[in-house]
Amino acid sequence: MPRFRSEQLRPLGVAILGAAGATKEEAGLVVDHALASILSGEENHGLALGTQYIPSIKAGILKPGSEITIEMESETTLVVNGNFNFGHYVSHHTMLRLIEKARTHNVAAASIRYQCHVGRLVDYTSLAADHGMIALMMTDGAWGPKFMAPTGGRDRRLGVNPFSIALPSDMDGTVAFDMTAGTVSVAKIGRARTLG
């Protein structure tokens, strides 16, 4: 199997997503999240460098270039409409706004709707921890396909409900975790199928 350095892969991923309609900033954020995932040993959100989003772009489900709309705002809160842009882009910019609010008011919270797949939640909670803050993030994937049956059920009716928390540390690195309610990642199942 060929090996590549991450700095060789970034321009390729950005070019692929750019050709599909992503802005340079959107493509860069998605690819940077994918590469960070791969380099951390967690390939579930990184293996395809964003190419898995191309069918959703072609189908008009994912809408690169859509502007983020702030539907409601207070000194400490935001209600954000991502207008079906990349979740990486929407969540990143929302977290940056929350960091600024929390820097002034000590606490901030947001609700985001109509964004697409966000990747690893720990990327956003760690961003806040890097600014000396504690962050929680969760999502339910409500409008997407359902992957889990409720306890005792047999039909898939639930998203995997990812949850992450991160906090700063006086040691090297950030204290953080990112988990879902699923037993195994669907990406790991797909990768195992691909590898036979």
Disulfide bonds with the S-S distance in Angstrom:
none
